[in-house]
Amino acid sequence: MPTRLDECPHCCDYCEKDRIQIIPGTGWKVWFLGDAGESWSEPLAAWGLLRNGDVEACSVDHGGAVENACEAINFVAVLPEGELPSLEMIERAKKKQAK
């Protein structure tokens, strides 16, 4: 079982990443933060395995495009279903969003 991901260590040069496999994201949720400070989750679409061994969390935006959830300005965390983000995770997302 993958480790909980609340920070993405490789969220740069997204377009240059070489995905070699997509694994269903069943059982995981992506948490986001709204402008008013509210948080919400969406099902994780998939895990993307990259040639260099990194794994990215793939979500689907409102337009249907698949993207790295960790790159969203309002990203909070990727957690197993049923687990809620900690206050520390939410505060970190608020600071990121305020920049």
Secondary structure, DSSP 8 states (H G I E B T S, - for coil): ----BSS-TT-S-GGG--EEEEEE-TTEEEEEE-TTS-EEEEE--EEEEETTS-EEEEEE-TTS-EEEGGGSTTEEEEEETT----HHHHHHHHHHHH-
